[in-house]
Amino acid sequence: MTSLLLGACTAAPEAEPAESPNEGMFQDFLDGKYDSAGHPLNAKVFDHEGTCETTCSFDLPANSQRGPLMANARVKVSATTGDIATVRFIDDAGEAVASETLTADRVRAVDEWIDLAVTLPFGTAVRVEVQGAVELDYVEVFPSKLGLAIAPGSGTFADDDLVTFELPLNRSLDALRAGDLDLLPRLRELQGAGTATTTDTELRRLISVPVLALLGDRADITELHATGAGDPARIQLRRAPAACHYEGDADGMKVLVTGFQPFPANGWHDNVSAVAVTAMNPAVLRGAQVMRVVLPVEYDRAASAIAEIIDRCAPAAVISFGQGGGAIALEQTAYNLQDTGEISGGVPDNRGIIRAAQPIEPGADAERSTLLPLDAIAAALEDAGESPRFSTDPGRYICNNVMFSNIGTMAPRGGRGGFIHLPYTTAFDDDVRARFGRVVELAVQATVDN
């Protein structure tokens, strides 16, 4: 875990190594695996458990000085304005080679533990510093790329476009399929023929292959599932963007409704939002025509898909649905923040990407308020026997990204946009599907009528 010296804070304790089969082999980090304390296995960890009045400094041991690396500080803040804390990688000349600053508008709540992480893409650092008047629990340093990731993510692919699988060094894919089709033998043949290329960097392995060569015969939409180094990932390959297909009253208001694919990437049940969106019946609506889209659970790709469809298909309203907690939650506010820092190690999206304390749109407003008539939607749902609640916390994961994007794209058009969480559900008989389809219908009708 990391052998760092506390400088301006207090004397640092000896770093205790992780109990790992790869002890001392920092660059053979077991991606995505965590010890009993929640730290990545074979990371270098320095407990502090005290306040940093100005700067806490940690010296890196020789076997954890080269990147790509991530330093993650577990901090608790009480300030509510300005720049609160900064994490920096320092080189042997005393210069900061990478840094990340936590500002007040990126803090979800004061007096709660959160993660503040800085990435060193490539290079060398000999020290990590935490600056700012914060309470510091620990700093951990580990390779910044965790587990399997697929690039470039879900979207439209030409036949000769490349899909790239990123893995830990010296690891290969354990499984690769499209539906029931096992693609791993084909990939290995393509690697042997040189059609698929394998590139090893200092810490990572990249396997790139043309789409048509991998699939052989393409459908309009292909769901690609992979497993590598113990981690699942999935993306959607489309031949063309989603058609602007509206159903219902041809003279009615155009409404885009969206749900999500299953989550996590190897999720064993449908996502309730996709079930609801596909189960709703546009024919029962008055004065509305509906376009239905199921989005990938990916930070950048879901939000960009929303914006692209709005630009191309020109809906007057967008209602996005997601998988939430135990109730129907009418979300009032979206935040310009991507963060799963409350979970140690972060939560990857379905293509394997982790975001911690990063803005969605640098320079944009910190918050965006819903453009949906939530009071009218709540009343319609209550009349139907549902018990919706108003929420100001959509999380800082993909649902929040989509909400922030659809509001930001619809506001300049004078349209409506917003987000509704549906209760987490794992079993979907006909009655359950009908119930959540009706929730979507009621939300659309209330939006059109108000």
C-alpha positions as CSV (number, residue, x, y, z in Angstrom):
1,M,0.0,0.0,0.0
2,T,2.1,3.3,-0.3
3,S,5.2,4.1,1.7
4,L,4.8,7.9,2.1
5,L,6.2,10.2,4.7
6,L,3.9,12.8,6.3
7,G,5.7,16.1,6.1
8,A,3.9,19.1,7.5
9,C,1.3,17.0,9.4
10,T,2.8,14.6,11.9
11,A,5.3,11.8,11.8
12,A,4.2,9.1,9.4
13,P,3.8,5.5,10.5
14,E,5.5,2.7,8.6
15,A,3.4,1.7,5.6
16,E,2.0,-1.8,6.1
17,P,2.0,-3.9,2.9
18,A,-1.2,-5.5,1.7
19,E,-1.6,-9.2,2.2
20,S,-1.5,-10.1,-1.4
21,P,-0.2,-13.0,-3.5
22,N,1.6,-10.3,-5.6
23,E,3.3,-8.7,-2.5
24,G,5.9,-6.1,-3.6
25,M,5.0,-6.4,-7.3
26,F,3.3,-3.1,-7.7
27,Q,3.1,-3.3,-11.5
28,D,1.3,-6.6,-11.3
29,F,-1.6,-4.9,-9.5
30,L,-4.7,-7.1,-9.4
31,D,-7.1,-4.6,-11.2
32,G,-10.4,-3.9,-9.6
33,K,-9.8,-6.1,-6.5
34,Y,-10.0,-4.8,-3.0
35,D,-8.7,-5.9,0.4
36,S,-10.8,-6.1,3.6
37,A,-10.3,-2.4,4.3
38,G,-11.6,-1.4,0.8
39,H,-8.2,-0.5,-0.7
40,P,-7.1,-1.8,-4.1
41,L,-4.9,-4.9,-3.6
42,N,-1.2,-4.1,-3.7
43,A,-1.8,-0.3,-3.6
44,K,0.5,1.7,-1.3
45,V,-1.6,3.1,1.6
46,F,-0.7,5.6,4.3
47,D,-3.0,6.1,7.1
48,H,-3.1,9.6,8.6
49,E,-6.3,10.0,10.7
50,G,-5.8,13.6,11.5
51,T,-6.1,17.2,10.2
52,C,-4.0,18.7,7.5
53,E,-3.7,22.3,8.5
54,T,-1.7,23.3,5.4
55,T,0.2,20.4,3.7
56,C,0.5,16.7,4.3
57,S,3.4,15.2,2.3
58,F,4.0,11.5,1.4
59,D,7.2,10.1,-0.1
60,L,6.7,7.4,-2.7
61,P,8.8,4.2,-2.6
62,A,10.8,3.3,-5.7
63,N,8.4,0.7,-6.9
64,S,5.4,3.0,-7.0
65,Q,6.9,6.2,-8.6
66,R,6.1,5.6,-12.3
67,G,2.7,6.1,-14.0
68,P,0.0,5.9,-15.1
69,L,-0.8,6.2,-11.4
70,M,-3.7,7.5,-9.3
71,A,-3.3,9.1,-5.8
72,N,-6.6,9.1,-3.9
73,A,-7.0,11.0,-0.7
74,R,-9.9,10.2,1.7
75,V,-10.9,13.6,3.1
76,K,-13.6,15.2,5.2
77,V,-14.3,18.9,4.5
78,S,-16.2,21.6,6.4
79,A,-15.6,24.5,4.1
80,T,-18.4,25.6,1.8
81,T,-16.6,28.2,-0.4
82,G,-13.6,28.5,-2.6
83,D,-10.8,26.0,-3.2
84,I,-10.9,23.4,-0.4
85,A,-8.1,20.9,-1.0
86,T,-5.6,19.9,-3.7
87,V,-3.8,16.6,-4.3
88,R,-0.5,16.9,-6.3
89,F,2.1,14.5,-7.7
90,I,5.6,16.1,-7.2
91,D,8.6,15.1,-9.3
92,D,12.3,15.0,-8.0
93,A,12.7,18.7,-9.0
94,G,9.9,19.7,-6.6
95,E,7.5,20.5,-9.5
96,A,3.9,19.5,-9.6
97,V,3.5,17.2,-12.5
98,A,-0.3,16.5,-11.9
99,S,-2.8,18.0,-9.6
100,E,-6.5,18.0,-8.8
101,T,-8.4,20.7,-6.7
102,L,-11.6,20.1,-4.8
103,T,-13.7,23.2,-5.0
104,A,-16.8,23.9,-2.9
105,D,-19.2,23.4,-5.9
106,R,-17.9,19.8,-6.2
107,V,-18.8,18.9,-2.6
108,R,-22.0,17.0,-2.2
109,A,-22.1,17.3,1.6
110,V,-19.9,18.7,4.4
111,D,-18.6,16.6,7.3
112,E,-18.8,13.4,5.2
113,W,-15.9,11.3,3.9
114,I,-15.3,11.6,0.2
115,D,-12.5,10.7,-2.2
116,L,-10.3,13.3,-4.0
117,A,-8.2,11.7,-6.7
118,V,-5.5,12.9,-9.1
119,T,-4.1,11.0,-12.0
120,L,-0.6,10.9,-13.3
121,P,-1.1,9.7,-16.9
122,F,2.6,8.8,-17.5
123,G,5.8,9.9,-16.0
124,T,7.6,9.8,-12.6
125,A,6.7,11.3,-9.2
126,V,8.5,10.9,-6.0
127,R,6.0,12.5,-3.6
128,V,2.3,13.1,-3.1
129,E,1.0,16.2,-1.3
130,V,-2.4,17.0,0.1
131,Q,-2.9,20.7,0.6
132,G,-5.7,22.4,2.5
133,A,-7.4,22.5,5.9
134,V,-9.1,19.1,5.7
135,E,-9.4,16.0,7.8
136,L,-7.4,13.3,6.1
137,D,-8.0,9.6,6.7
138,Y,-5.5,8.1,4.3
139,V,-3.8,8.4,0.9
140,E,-3.6,5.4,-1.4
141,V,-1.6,5.2,-4.7
142,F,-2.3,2.6,-7.3
143,P,-2.3,2.2,-11.1
144,S,-5.0,4.5,-12.6
145,K,-6.5,2.1,-15.0
146,L,-8.7,-0.4,-13.2
147,G,-9.7,-3.7,-14.8
148,L,-11.2,-4.2,-18.3
149,A,-12.4,-1.3,-20.3
150,I,-13.7,-1.1,-23.9
151,A,-13.1,1.8,-26.2
152,P,-14.5,3.9,-27.6
153,G,-17.8,2.9,-26.0
154,S,-21.4,2.5,-27.4
155,G,-22.3,4.2,-30.6
156,T,-22.4,4.1,-34.4
157,F,-19.6,2.0,-36.0
158,A,-18.5,1.6,-39.6
159,D,-17.4,-1.9,-40.5
160,D,-13.7,-1.0,-40.4
161,D,-13.9,1.0,-37.2
162,L,-11.8,-0.5,-34.3
163,V,-13.0,-1.8,-31.0
164,T,-10.3,-1.8,-28.4
165,F,-10.2,-3.9,-25.2
166,E,-7.9,-2.5,-22.5
167,L,-6.6,-5.0,-19.9
168,P,-3.9,-5.3,-17.3
169,L,-0.5,-6.2,-18.7
170,N,-0.1,-9.9,-19.7
171,R,-3.8,-10.6,-19.3
172,S,-6.2,-11.6,-22.1
173,L,-9.9,-11.7,-22.5
174,D,-11.6,-14.6,-20.7
175,A,-14.9,-14.3,-22.6
176,L,-16.3,-12.3,-25.6
177,R,-19.7,-12.8,-27.0
178,A,-22.5,-11.1,-29.0
179,G,-25.8,-12.7,-27.9
180,D,-25.3,-16.4,-27.9
181,L,-22.3,-16.2,-30.3
182,D,-18.9,-16.9,-28.8
183,L,-16.5,-14.5,-30.4
184,L,-13.3,-15.5,-28.5
185,P,-12.1,-18.1,-31.0
186,R,-12.6,-15.7,-33.9
187,L,-10.7,-13.0,-32.0
188,R,-7.8,-15.4,-31.4
189,E,-7.7,-16.3,-35.1
190,L,-7.7,-12.6,-36.1
191,Q,-4.8,-12.0,-33.6
192,G,-2.9,-14.9,-35.2
193,A,-3.5,-13.4,-38.7
194,G,-2.5,-9.9,-37.6
195,T,-6.0,-8.5,-38.4
196,A,-6.4,-7.9,-34.6
197,T,-3.5,-6.2,-33.0
198,T,-2.1,-6.5,-29.5
199,T,-0.1,-3.7,-28.0
200,D,1.6,-3.9,-24.6
201,T,2.5,-0.7,-22.8
202,E,4.3,-0.4,-19.5
203,L,1.3,-1.5,-17.5
204,R,-1.5,-2.3,-20.0
205,R,-2.5,-4.5,-22.8
206,L,-4.6,-3.2,-25.7
207,I,-6.3,-5.5,-28.1
208,S,-7.8,-3.8,-31.2
209,V,-10.0,-5.4,-33.9
210,P,-12.1,-4.1,-36.8
211,V,-15.9,-4.5,-36.1
212,L,-16.9,-6.5,-39.2
213,A,-13.8,-8.8,-38.9
214,L,-14.8,-9.6,-35.4
215,L,-18.6,-10.0,-35.9
216,G,-18.5,-11.6,-39.4
217,D,-22.1,-10.7,-40.1
218,R,-23.5,-7.6,-38.5
219,A,-27.0,-6.9,-37.2
220,D,-28.3,-3.3,-37.0
221,I,-27.6,-3.4,-33.3
222,T,-25.1,-5.7,-31.6
223,E,-24.6,-6.0,-27.8
224,L,-21.0,-6.9,-27.2
225,H,-20.2,-8.5,-23.8
226,A,-16.6,-9.1,-22.6
227,T,-14.9,-10.4,-19.5
228,G,-11.2,-9.9,-18.7
229,A,-9.1,-9.9,-15.5
230,G,-12.3,-10.8,-13.6
231,D,-14.2,-7.7,-14.7
232,P,-17.2,-7.5,-17.1
233,A,-17.8,-4.8,-19.7
234,R,-20.3,-4.3,-22.5
235,I,-21.0,-1.8,-25.3
236,Q,-23.6,-1.5,-28.0
237,L,-22.5,-1.4,-31.7
238,R,-25.0,0.3,-34.1
239,R,-24.9,0.4,-37.8
240,A,-26.7,3.8,-37.8
241,P,-28.0,6.2,-35.2
242,A,-31.4,5.6,-33.7
243,A,-34.1,6.5,-36.2
244,C,-36.4,9.5,-35.4
245,H,-39.4,7.2,-35.0
246,Y,-42.3,8.7,-33.1
247,E,-45.4,6.7,-32.2
248,G,-48.9,8.0,-31.3
249,D,-50.7,11.2,-32.4
250,A,-48.9,12.4,-35.5
251,D,-50.1,15.9,-34.8
252,G,-49.1,15.8,-31.1
253,M,-46.2,17.1,-29.1
254,K,-43.0,15.2,-29.8
255,V,-41.7,13.6,-26.5
256,L,-38.5,11.6,-26.2
257,V,-38.5,9.0,-23.4
258,T,-35.3,7.1,-22.4
259,G,-34.4,4.2,-20.2
260,F,-31.1,2.3,-19.5
261,Q,-29.6,-1.0,-20.4
262,P,-29.0,-3.5,-17.5
263,F,-26.5,-2.5,-14.9
264,P,-23.9,-3.7,-13.9
265,A,-22.4,-4.9,-17.2
266,N,-23.1,-8.5,-16.3
267,G,-26.4,-7.7,-14.7
268,W,-28.7,-10.7,-14.4
269,H,-32.0,-8.8,-14.7
270,D,-33.5,-6.0,-16.9
271,N,-33.3,-2.4,-15.9
272,V,-36.7,-1.2,-14.7
273,S,-36.3,2.0,-16.7
274,A,-36.0,0.1,-20.0
275,V,-38.9,-2.2,-19.1
276,A,-41.1,0.9,-18.4
277,V,-40.1,2.7,-21.5
278,T,-40.7,-0.3,-23.8
279,A,-43.9,-1.3,-22.0
280,M,-45.6,2.1,-22.3
281,N,-48.3,2.4,-25.1
282,P,-48.1,5.7,-27.1
283,A,-51.5,5.0,-28.5
284,V,-53.3,5.8,-25.2
285,L,-51.8,9.3,-25.1
286,R,-53.7,12.5,-26.1
287,G,-51.8,15.1,-28.1
288,A,-48.5,13.3,-27.9
289,Q,-46.2,11.3,-30.0
290,V,-43.3,9.4,-28.4
291,M,-39.9,8.3,-29.4
292,R,-38.4,5.6,-27.1
293,V,-34.7,5.0,-26.7
294,V,-32.7,2.7,-24.3
295,L,-29.4,4.2,-23.4
296,P,-26.0,2.6,-22.5
297,V,-24.9,2.9,-18.9
298,E,-21.8,4.9,-19.8
299,Y,-20.8,8.3,-18.5
300,D,-20.0,10.1,-21.8
301,R,-21.9,8.0,-24.2
302,A,-25.3,8.2,-22.6
303,A,-25.2,12.0,-22.2
304,S,-23.9,12.5,-25.8
305,A,-26.5,10.2,-27.2
306,I,-29.3,12.3,-25.6
307,A,-27.8,15.5,-27.0
308,E,-27.4,14.0,-30.5
309,I,-31.0,12.7,-30.6
310,I,-32.4,16.0,-29.4
311,D,-30.4,17.8,-32.2
312,R,-31.5,15.4,-34.9
313,C,-35.0,14.4,-33.9
314,A,-36.2,17.7,-32.3
315,P,-38.4,16.6,-29.4
316,A,-40.3,19.3,-27.5
317,A,-39.8,17.4,-24.2
318,V,-37.4,14.8,-22.9
319,I,-38.2,12.5,-19.9
320,S,-35.4,10.2,-18.9
321,F,-36.0,7.3,-16.5
322,G,-33.5,5.4,-14.4
323,Q,-33.2,2.6,-11.9
324,G,-33.3,4.0,-8.4
325,G,-34.1,3.1,-4.8
326,G,-37.4,2.1,-3.2
327,A,-39.8,4.7,-4.6
328,I,-40.6,6.8,-7.7
329,A,-38.4,9.8,-7.3
330,L,-39.1,13.0,-9.2
331,E,-35.7,14.6,-9.6
332,Q,-35.6,18.3,-9.2
333,T,-31.9,19.1,-9.6
334,A,-29.0,17.8,-11.7
335,Y,-25.4,18.5,-10.7
336,N,-22.3,19.3,-12.8
337,L,-20.4,16.5,-11.1
338,Q,-19.4,12.9,-11.9
339,D,-18.5,11.0,-8.7
340,T,-18.8,7.7,-7.1
341,G,-16.2,8.6,-4.4
342,E,-18.5,7.5,-1.6
343,I,-17.8,3.9,-2.7
344,S,-14.1,2.9,-2.1
345,G,-12.4,2.4,-5.4
346,G,-15.3,4.0,-7.3
347,V,-18.0,2.4,-9.4
348,P,-17.2,1.6,-13.1
349,D,-19.8,2.2,-15.8
350,N,-20.7,-0.6,-18.1
351,R,-17.7,0.0,-20.4
352,G,-15.3,0.0,-17.4
353,I,-14.7,3.7,-16.8
354,I,-14.5,5.2,-13.3
355,R,-15.1,8.9,-12.6
356,A,-14.3,10.6,-9.3
357,A,-15.0,14.3,-8.5
358,Q,-15.0,15.4,-12.2
359,P,-17.3,18.0,-13.8
360,I,-19.6,16.9,-16.6
361,E,-19.1,20.1,-18.5
362,P,-16.2,22.2,-17.3
363,G,-17.2,25.8,-16.9
364,A,-20.9,25.1,-16.9
365,D,-23.2,25.9,-14.0
366,A,-22.9,23.8,-10.9
367,E,-26.6,22.9,-11.0
368,R,-29.5,22.7,-13.4
369,S,-33.1,22.6,-12.4
370,T,-35.7,20.3,-14.0
371,L,-37.8,21.6,-16.8
372,L,-40.6,19.1,-16.2
373,P,-44.0,20.0,-14.5
374,L,-43.2,17.8,-11.5
375,D,-46.3,18.9,-9.5
376,A,-48.6,17.9,-12.3
377,I,-46.7,14.6,-12.8
378,A,-46.9,13.9,-9.0
379,A,-50.6,14.6,-9.0
380,A,-51.3,12.2,-11.9
381,L,-49.3,9.4,-10.3
382,E,-51.0,9.9,-7.0
383,D,-54.4,9.7,-8.7
384,A,-53.3,6.4,-10.2
385,G,-52.4,5.0,-6.7
386,E,-48.6,5.6,-6.8
387,S,-46.6,7.3,-4.1
388,P,-44.0,9.5,-5.8
389,R,-41.6,11.7,-3.8
390,F,-39.6,14.8,-4.8
391,S,-35.8,14.4,-4.8
392,T,-32.9,16.7,-5.0
393,D,-30.3,14.0,-5.2
394,P,-30.1,11.9,-8.4
395,G,-26.7,10.6,-7.4
396,R,-23.6,11.6,-9.4
397,Y,-23.5,8.6,-11.7
398,I,-25.0,8.1,-15.2
399,C,-28.5,9.1,-14.3
400,N,-27.3,12.5,-13.2
401,N,-25.1,12.8,-16.3
402,V,-28.2,12.2,-18.5
403,M,-30.4,14.6,-16.6
404,F,-27.7,17.4,-16.7
405,S,-27.3,16.8,-20.4
406,N,-31.0,16.7,-21.4
407,I,-31.8,19.9,-19.4
408,G,-28.8,21.7,-20.8
409,T,-29.7,20.7,-24.4
410,M,-33.5,21.4,-24.1
411,A,-33.3,24.8,-22.2
412,P,-32.0,26.9,-25.1
413,R,-34.8,25.4,-27.3
414,G,-37.5,26.4,-24.8
415,G,-38.3,22.8,-24.3
416,R,-38.7,20.5,-21.3
417,G,-36.3,18.0,-19.9
418,G,-35.8,16.1,-16.7
419,F,-35.4,12.8,-14.9
420,I,-37.5,10.3,-12.9
421,H,-36.1,7.4,-10.9
422,L,-38.2,4.2,-10.8
423,P,-38.0,1.8,-7.9
424,Y,-35.2,-0.9,-8.1
425,T,-37.0,-4.0,-9.4
426,T,-35.6,-7.4,-10.3
427,A,-38.7,-9.5,-11.4
428,F,-41.0,-8.4,-14.2
429,D,-44.3,-10.2,-14.7
430,D,-47.0,-8.8,-16.9
431,D,-48.5,-6.8,-14.0
432,V,-45.2,-5.2,-13.1
433,R,-44.5,-4.3,-16.7
434,A,-48.0,-2.8,-17.1
435,R,-47.5,-0.8,-13.9
436,F,-44.3,0.9,-14.9
437,G,-45.4,1.4,-18.5
438,R,-48.4,3.3,-17.0
439,V,-46.0,5.4,-14.9
440,V,-44.3,6.5,-18.1
441,E,-47.6,7.2,-19.9
442,L,-48.8,9.3,-17.0
443,A,-45.6,11.3,-16.8
444,V,-45.8,12.0,-20.6
445,Q,-49.4,13.0,-20.5
446,A,-49.0,15.4,-17.6
447,T,-46.0,17.0,-19.3
448,V,-48.0,17.4,-22.6
449,D,-51.1,18.8,-20.7
450,N,-49.1,21.2,-18.6
